[in-house]
Amino acid sequence: MMSSSKMYVCRRCQKNFKTGEGKPDIRFPGLGRCNDCLSTAAANTSA
């Protein structure tokens, strides 16, 4: 059985990432945020 990993494009840096490598955006299919941008955003908000 094939894995159900989908490709997404990061809205912030336009990098391609798969399911599990970032957080998909529910409002925009095929878009989301990669882990790099998620970690920088988390660092910015917590600082």
CHARMM-style PDB file with segment names, atoms N, HN, CA, C and O in Angstrom:
ATOM      1  N   MET     1       0.834  -1.198   0.000  1.00  0.00      PROA
ATOM      2  CA  MET     1       0.000   0.000   0.000  1.00  0.00      PROA
ATOM      3  C   MET     1       0.874   1.256   0.000  1.00  0.00      PROA
ATOM      4  O   MET     1       1.870   1.341   0.718  1.00  0.00      PROA
ATOM      5  N   MET     2       0.482   2.204  -0.807  1.00  0.00      PROA
ATOM      6  HN  MET     2      -0.327   2.135  -1.390  1.00  0.00      PROA
ATOM      7  CA  MET     2       1.280   3.429  -0.920  1.00  0.00      PROA
ATOM      8  C   MET     2       1.060   4.311   0.309  1.00  0.00      PROA
ATOM      9  O   MET     2      -0.026   4.335   0.888  1.00  0.00      PROA
ATOM     10  N   SER     3       2.102   5.027   0.688  1.00  0.00      PROA
ATOM     11  HN  SER     3       2.984   5.007   0.216  1.00  0.00      PROA
ATOM     12  CA  SER     3       1.946   5.961   1.796  1.00  0.00      PROA
ATOM     13  C   SER     3       1.163   7.176   1.312  1.00  0.00      PROA
ATOM     14  O   SER     3       1.284   7.584   0.157  1.00  0.00      PROA
ATOM     15  N   SER     4       0.371   7.742   2.197  1.00  0.00      PROA
ATOM     16  HN  SER     4       0.273   7.410   3.135  1.00  0.00      PROA
ATOM     17  CA  SER     4      -0.508   8.830   1.793  1.00  0.00      PROA
ATOM     18  C   SER     4       0.161  10.183   1.998  1.00  0.00      PROA
ATOM     19  O   SER     4      -0.477  11.131   2.456  1.00  0.00      PROA
ATOM     20  N   SER     5       1.440  10.275   1.660  1.00  0.00      PROA
ATOM     21  HN  SER     5       1.958   9.506   1.287  1.00  0.00      PROA
ATOM     22  CA  SER     5       2.114  11.562   1.815  1.00  0.00      PROA
ATOM     23  C   SER     5       1.814  12.448   0.617  1.00  0.00      PROA
ATOM     24  O   SER     5       1.947  12.029  -0.533  1.00  0.00      PROA
ATOM     25  N   LYS     6       1.417  13.653   0.896  1.00  0.00      PROA
ATOM     26  HN  LYS     6       1.309  13.994   1.830  1.00  0.00      PROA
ATOM     27  CA  LYS     6       1.082  14.627  -0.126  1.00  0.00      PROA
ATOM     28  C   LYS     6       2.167  15.680  -0.176  1.00  0.00      PROA
ATOM     29  O   LYS     6       2.874  15.913   0.805  1.00  0.00      PROA
ATOM     30  N   MET     7       2.291  16.314  -1.332  1.00  0.00      PROA
ATOM     31  HN  MET     7       1.717  16.124  -2.129  1.00  0.00      PROA
ATOM     32  CA  MET     7       3.257  17.396  -1.438  1.00  0.00      PROA
ATOM     33  C   MET     7       2.557  18.722  -1.181  1.00  0.00      PROA
ATOM     34  O   MET     7       1.439  18.957  -1.641  1.00  0.00      PROA
ATOM     35  N   TYR     8       3.236  19.573  -0.442  1.00  0.00      PROA
ATOM     36  HN  TYR     8       4.144  19.382  -0.069  1.00  0.00      PROA
ATOM     37  CA  TYR     8       2.725  20.904  -0.157  1.00  0.00      PROA
ATOM     38  C   TYR     8       3.795  21.936  -0.508  1.00  0.00      PROA
ATOM     39  O   TYR     8       4.970  21.602  -0.659  1.00  0.00      PROA
ATOM     40  N   VAL     9       3.376  23.179  -0.634  1.00  0.00      PROA
ATOM     41  HN  VAL     9       2.421  23.451  -0.511  1.00  0.00      PROA
ATOM     42  CA  VAL     9       4.310  24.278  -0.865  1.00  0.00      PROA
ATOM     43  C   VAL     9       4.210  25.215   0.331  1.00  0.00      PROA
ATOM     44  O   VAL     9       3.117  25.603   0.743  1.00  0.00      PROA
ATOM     45  N   CYS    10       5.355  25.569   0.876  1.00  0.00      PROA
ATOM     46  HN  CYS    10       6.243  25.254   0.541  1.00  0.00      PROA
ATOM     47  CA  CYS    10       5.370  26.458   2.028  1.00  0.00      PROA
ATOM     48  C   CYS    10       4.944  27.857   1.603  1.00  0.00      PROA
ATOM     49  O   CYS    10       5.469  28.408   0.635  1.00  0.00      PROA
ATOM     50  N   ARG    11       3.993  28.425   2.328  1.00  0.00      PROA
ATOM     51  HN  ARG    11       3.566  27.978   3.114  1.00  0.00      PROA
ATOM     52  CA  ARG    11       3.505  29.766   2.005  1.00  0.00      PROA
ATOM     53  C   ARG    11       4.549  30.828   2.316  1.00  0.00      PROA
ATOM     54  O   ARG    11       4.495  31.933   1.778  1.00  0.00      PROA
ATOM     55  N   ARG    12       5.489  30.496   3.176  1.00  0.00      PROA
ATOM     56  HN  ARG    12       5.533  29.598   3.613  1.00  0.00      PROA
ATOM     57  CA  ARG    12       6.451  31.504   3.612  1.00  0.00      PROA
ATOM     58  C   ARG    12       7.718  31.511   2.753  1.00  0.00      PROA
ATOM     59  O   ARG    12       8.196  32.572   2.352  1.00  0.00      PROA
ATOM     60  N   CYS    13       8.257  30.324   2.474  1.00  0.00      PROA
ATOM     61  HN  CYS    13       7.869  29.462   2.800  1.00  0.00      PROA
ATOM     62  CA  CYS    13       9.524  30.271   1.723  1.00  0.00      PROA
ATOM     63  C   CYS    13       9.381  29.555   0.383  1.00  0.00      PROA
ATOM     64  O   CYS    13      10.366  29.418  -0.343  1.00  0.00      PROA
ATOM     65  N   GLN    14       8.174  29.095   0.039  1.00  0.00      PROA
ATOM     66  HN  GLN    14       7.374  29.206   0.629  1.00  0.00      PROA
ATOM     67  CA  GLN    14       7.893  28.418  -1.226  1.00  0.00      PROA
ATOM     68  C   GLN    14       8.669  27.107  -1.388  1.00  0.00      PROA
ATOM     69  O   GLN    14       8.854  26.630  -2.508  1.00  0.00      PROA
ATOM     70  N   LYS    15       9.116  26.535  -0.288  1.00  0.00      PROA
ATOM     71  HN  LYS    15       8.965  26.923   0.621  1.00  0.00      PROA
ATOM     72  CA  LYS    15       9.809  25.253  -0.347  1.00  0.00      PROA
ATOM     73  C   LYS    15       8.783  24.134  -0.408  1.00  0.00      PROA
ATOM     74  O   LYS    15       7.723  24.221   0.213  1.00  0.00      PROA
ATOM     75  N   ASN    16       9.100  23.073  -1.163  1.00  0.00      PROA
ATOM     76  HN  ASN    16       9.960  23.002  -1.668  1.00  0.00      PROA
ATOM     77  CA  ASN    16       8.219  21.915  -1.209  1.00  0.00      PROA
ATOM     78  C   ASN    16       8.484  21.033  -0.002  1.00  0.00      PROA
ATOM     79  O   ASN    16       9.636  20.802   0.363  1.00  0.00      PROA
ATOM     80  N   PHE    17       7.423  20.541   0.616  1.00  0.00      PROA
ATOM     81  HN  PHE    17       6.487  20.728   0.319  1.00  0.00      PROA
ATOM     82  CA  PHE    17       7.569  19.594   1.723  1.00  0.00      PROA
ATOM     83  C   PHE    17       6.456  18.579   1.673  1.00  0.00      PROA
ATOM     84  O   PHE    17       5.395  18.819   1.096  1.00  0.00      PROA
ATOM     85  N   LYS    18       6.714  17.425   2.295  1.00  0.00      PROA
ATOM     86  HN  LYS    18       7.576  17.230   2.764  1.00  0.00      PROA
ATOM     87  CA  LYS    18       5.729  16.349   2.327  1.00  0.00      PROA
ATOM     88  C   LYS    18       4.978  16.373   3.648  1.00  0.00      PROA
ATOM     89  O   LYS    18       5.364  17.067   4.589  1.00  0.00      PROA
ATOM     90  N   THR    19       3.900  15.604   3.702  1.00  0.00      PROA
ATOM     91  HN  THR    19       3.586  15.040   2.938  1.00  0.00      PROA
ATOM     92  CA  THR    19       3.168  15.429   4.952  1.00  0.00      PROA
ATOM     93  C   THR    19       4.146  14.893   6.006  1.00  0.00      PROA
ATOM     94  O   THR    19       4.897  13.955   5.737  1.00  0.00      PROA
ATOM     95  N   GLY    20       4.136  15.474   7.174  1.00  0.00      PROA
ATOM     96  HN  GLY    20       3.527  16.236   7.393  1.00  0.00      PROA
ATOM     97  CA  GLY    20       5.056  15.067   8.223  1.00  0.00      PROA
ATOM     98  C   GLY    20       6.288  15.953   8.283  1.00  0.00      PROA
ATOM     99  O   GLY    20       7.003  15.958   9.285  1.00  0.00      PROA
ATOM    100  N   GLU    21       6.543  16.708   7.207  1.00  0.00      PROA
ATOM    101  HN  GLU    21       5.962  16.704   6.393  1.00  0.00      PROA
ATOM    102  CA  GLU    21       7.693  17.621   7.200  1.00  0.00      PROA
ATOM    103  C   GLU    21       7.246  19.054   7.445  1.00  0.00      PROA
ATOM    104  O   GLU    21       8.044  19.988   7.365  1.00  0.00      PROA
ATOM    105  N   GLY    22       5.982  19.217   7.739  1.00  0.00      PROA
ATOM    106  HN  GLY    22       5.333  18.459   7.804  1.00  0.00      PROA
ATOM    107  CA  GLY    22       5.460  20.557   7.973  1.00  0.00      PROA
ATOM    108  C   GLY    22       3.998  20.477   8.360  1.00  0.00      PROA
ATOM    109  O   GLY    22       3.468  19.396   8.618  1.00  0.00      PROA
ATOM    110  N   LYS    23       3.352  21.627   8.397  1.00  0.00      PROA
ATOM    111  HN  LYS    23       3.782  22.505   8.186  1.00  0.00      PROA
ATOM    112  CA  LYS    23       1.945  21.685   8.802  1.00  0.00      PROA
ATOM    113  C   LYS    23       1.115  22.221   7.641  1.00  0.00      PROA
ATOM    114  O   LYS    23       1.260  23.384   7.264  1.00  0.00      PROA
ATOM    115  N   PRO    24       0.247  21.388   7.072  1.00  0.00      PROA
ATOM    116  CA  PRO    24      -0.609  21.858   5.975  1.00  0.00      PROA
ATOM    117  C   PRO    24      -1.606  22.911   6.454  1.00  0.00      PROA
ATOM    118  O   PRO    24      -2.057  22.871   7.599  1.00  0.00      PROA
ATOM    119  N   ASP    25      -1.947  23.846   5.579  1.00  0.00      PROA
ATOM    120  HN  ASP    25      -1.581  23.879   4.649  1.00  0.00      PROA
ATOM    121  CA  ASP    25      -2.945  24.853   5.896  1.00  0.00      PROA
ATOM    122  C   ASP    25      -4.306  24.337   5.484  1.00  0.00      PROA
ATOM    123  O   ASP    25      -4.511  23.961   4.330  1.00  0.00      PROA
ATOM    124  N   ILE    26      -5.247  24.316   6.431  1.00  0.00      PROA
ATOM    125  HN  ILE    26      -5.081  24.622   7.368  1.00  0.00      PROA
ATOM    126  CA  ILE    26      -6.568  23.751   6.158  1.00  0.00      PROA
ATOM    127  C   ILE    26      -7.328  24.611   5.153  1.00  0.00      PROA
ATOM    128  O   ILE    26      -8.088  24.097   4.333  1.00  0.00      PROA
ATOM    129  N   ARG    27      -7.117  25.924   5.225  1.00  0.00      PROA
ATOM    130  HN  ARG    27      -6.500  26.342   5.891  1.00  0.00      PROA
ATOM    131  CA  ARG    27      -7.877  26.829   4.368  1.00  0.00      PROA
ATOM    132  C   ARG    27      -7.402  26.808   2.926  1.00  0.00      PROA
ATOM    133  O   ARG    27      -8.181  27.080   2.012  1.00  0.00      PROA
ATOM    134  N   PHE    28      -6.117  26.485   2.711  1.00  0.00      PROA
ATOM    135  HN  PHE    28      -5.485  26.264   3.453  1.00  0.00      PROA
ATOM    136  CA  PHE    28      -5.569  26.491   1.356  1.00  0.00      PROA
ATOM    137  C   PHE    28      -5.004  25.123   1.023  1.00  0.00      PROA
ATOM    138  O   PHE    28      -3.922  24.778   1.499  1.00  0.00      PROA
ATOM    139  N   PRO    29      -5.714  24.321   0.207  1.00  0.00      PROA
ATOM    140  CA  PRO    29      -5.216  22.987  -0.160  1.00  0.00      PROA
ATOM    141  C   PRO    29      -3.907  23.099  -0.925  1.00  0.00      PROA
ATOM    142  O   PRO    29      -3.775  23.926  -1.828  1.00  0.00      PROA
ATOM    143  N   GLY    30      -2.939  22.261  -0.559  1.00  0.00      PROA
ATOM    144  HN  GLY    30      -3.047  21.589   0.174  1.00  0.00      PROA
ATOM    145  CA  GLY    30      -1.656  22.260  -1.250  1.00  0.00      PROA
ATOM    146  C   GLY    30      -0.667  23.259  -0.685  1.00  0.00      PROA
ATOM    147  O   GLY    30       0.486  23.305  -1.114  1.00  0.00      PROA
ATOM    148  N   LEU    31      -1.111  24.064   0.278  1.00  0.00      PROA
ATOM    149  HN  LEU    31      -2.048  24.027   0.625  1.00  0.00      PROA
ATOM    150  CA  LEU    31      -0.211  25.027   0.893  1.00  0.00      PROA
ATOM    151  C   LEU    31      -0.069  24.713   2.374  1.00  0.00      PROA
ATOM    152  O   LEU    31      -0.879  23.984   2.946  1.00  0.00      PROA
ATOM    153  N   GLY    32       0.961  25.265   2.982  1.00  0.00      PROA
ATOM    154  HN  GLY    32       1.619  25.857   2.517  1.00  0.00      PROA
ATOM    155  CA  GLY    32       1.183  25.046   4.399  1.00  0.00      PROA
ATOM    156  C   GLY    32       2.452  25.744   4.838  1.00  0.00      PROA
ATOM    157  O   GLY    32       2.861  26.746   4.252  1.00  0.00      PROA
ATOM    158  N   ARG    33       3.068  25.205   5.872  1.00  0.00      PROA
ATOM    159  HN  ARG    33       2.735  24.391   6.347  1.00  0.00      PROA
ATOM    160  CA  ARG    33       4.330  25.739   6.368  1.00  0.00      PROA
ATOM    161  C   ARG    33       5.291  24.594   6.620  1.00  0.00      PROA
ATOM    162  O   ARG    33       4.929  23.609   7.264  1.00  0.00      PROA
ATOM    163  N   CYS    34       6.507  24.714   6.121  1.00  0.00      PROA
ATOM    164  HN  CYS    34       6.801  25.515   5.598  1.00  0.00      PROA
ATOM    165  CA  CYS    34       7.494  23.664   6.364  1.00  0.00      PROA
ATOM    166  C   CYS    34       8.022  23.776   7.795  1.00  0.00      PROA
ATOM    167  O   CYS    34       7.811  24.788   8.464  1.00  0.00      PROA
ATOM    168  N   ASN    35       8.702  22.738   8.255  1.00  0.00      PROA
ATOM    169  HN  ASN    35       8.873  21.916   7.711  1.00  0.00      PROA
ATOM    170  CA  ASN    35       9.185  22.712   9.636  1.00  0.00      PROA
ATOM    171  C   ASN    35      10.169  23.837   9.926  1.00  0.00      PROA
ATOM    172  O   ASN    35      10.223  24.346  11.045  1.00  0.00      PROA
ATOM    173  N   ASP    36      10.962  24.233   8.900  1.00  0.00      PROA
ATOM    174  HN  ASP    36      10.919  23.820   7.991  1.00  0.00      PROA
ATOM    175  CA  ASP    36      11.920  25.323   9.106  1.00  0.00      PROA
ATOM    176  C   ASP    36      11.184  26.607   9.475  1.00  0.00      PROA
ATOM    177  O   ASP    36      11.552  27.293  10.429  1.00  0.00      PROA
ATOM    178  N   CYS    37      10.139  26.924   8.708  1.00  0.00      PROA
ATOM    179  HN  CYS    37       9.841  26.367   7.933  1.00  0.00      PROA
ATOM    180  CA  CYS    37       9.386  28.147   8.972  1.00  0.00      PROA
ATOM    181  C   CYS    37       8.586  28.032  10.259  1.00  0.00      PROA
ATOM    182  O   CYS    37       8.413  29.020  10.973  1.00  0.00      PROA
ATOM    183  N   LEU    38       8.096  26.833  10.562  1.00  0.00      PROA
ATOM    184  HN  LEU    38       8.236  26.031   9.982  1.00  0.00      PROA
ATOM    185  CA  LEU    38       7.356  26.639  11.811  1.00  0.00      PROA
ATOM    186  C   LEU    38       8.270  26.878  13.013  1.00  0.00      PROA
ATOM    187  O   LEU    38       7.855  27.495  13.993  1.00  0.00      PROA
ATOM    188  N   SER    39       9.498  26.396  12.942  1.00  0.00      PROA
ATOM    189  HN  SER    39       9.835  25.894  12.145  1.00  0.00      PROA
ATOM    190  CA  SER    39      10.405  26.556  14.075  1.00  0.00      PROA
ATOM    191  C   SER    39      10.858  28.008  14.214  1.00  0.00      PROA
ATOM    192  O   SER    39      11.011  28.502  15.331  1.00  0.00      PROA
ATOM    193  N   THR    40      11.074  28.693  13.101  1.00  0.00      PROA
ATOM    194  HN  THR    40      10.950  28.292  12.193  1.00  0.00      PROA
ATOM    195  CA  THR    40      11.465  30.113  13.204  1.00  0.00      PROA
ATOM    196  C   THR    40      10.294  30.933  13.714  1.00  0.00      PROA
ATOM    197  O   THR    40      10.490  31.859  14.502  1.00  0.00      PROA
ATOM    198  N   ALA    41       9.078  30.615  13.281  1.00  0.00      PROA
ATOM    199  HN  ALA    41       8.919  29.863  12.641  1.00  0.00      PROA
ATOM    200  CA  ALA    41       7.898  31.336  13.764  1.00  0.00      PROA
ATOM    201  C   ALA    41       7.711  31.097  15.259  1.00  0.00      PROA
ATOM    202  O   ALA    41       7.376  32.023  15.996  1.00  0.00      PROA
ATOM    203  N   ALA    42       7.923  29.874  15.706  1.00  0.00      PROA
ATOM    204  HN  ALA    42       8.196  29.121  15.107  1.00  0.00      PROA
ATOM    205  CA  ALA    42       7.777  29.553  17.126  1.00  0.00      PROA
ATOM    206  C   ALA    42       8.844  30.296  17.943  1.00  0.00      PROA
ATOM    207  O   ALA    42       8.567  30.779  19.041  1.00  0.00      PROA
ATOM    208  N   ALA    43      10.042  30.382  17.406  1.00  0.00      PROA
ATOM    209  HN  ALA    43      10.266  29.990  16.514  1.00  0.00      PROA
ATOM    210  CA  ALA    43      11.110  31.084  18.101  1.00  0.00      PROA
ATOM    211  C   ALA    43      10.795  32.576  18.187  1.00  0.00      PROA
ATOM    212  O   ALA    43      11.084  33.219  19.197  1.00  0.00      PROA
ATOM    213  N   ASN    44      10.206  33.123  17.130  1.00  0.00      PROA
ATOM    214  HN  ASN    44       9.972  32.602  16.310  1.00  0.00      PROA
ATOM    215  CA  ASN    44       9.877  34.543  17.118  1.00  0.00      PROA
ATOM    216  C   ASN    44       8.769  34.873  18.100  1.00  0.00      PROA
ATOM    217  O   ASN    44       8.827  35.904  18.771  1.00  0.00      PROA
ATOM    218  N   THR    45       7.755  34.010  18.199  1.00  0.00      PROA
ATOM    219  HN  THR    45       7.708  33.172  17.655  1.00  0.00      PROA
ATOM    220  CA  THR    45       6.628  34.304  19.068  1.00  0.00      PROA
ATOM    221  C   THR    45       6.992  34.100  20.530  1.00  0.00      PROA
ATOM    222  O   THR    45       6.525  34.844  21.393  1.00  0.00      PROA
ATOM    223  N   SER    46       7.823  33.097  20.821  1.00  0.00      PROA
ATOM    224  HN  SER    46       8.202  32.493  20.120  1.00  0.00      PROA
ATOM    225  CA  SER    46       8.152  32.811  22.215  1.00  0.00      PROA
ATOM    226  C   SER    46       9.198  33.780  22.755  1.00  0.00      PROA
ATOM    227  O   SER    46       9.314  33.950  23.969  1.00  0.00      PROA
ATOM    228  N   ALA    47       9.949  34.406  21.880  1.00  0.00      PROA
ATOM    229  HN  ALA    47       9.855  34.268  20.894  1.00  0.00      PROA
ATOM    230  CA  ALA    47      11.021  35.288  22.337  1.00  0.00      PROA
ATOM    231  C   ALA    47      10.465  36.616  22.857  1.00  0.00      PROA
ATOM    232  OT1 ALA    47      11.230  37.481  23.284  1.00  0.00      PROA
TER     233      ALA     47
END
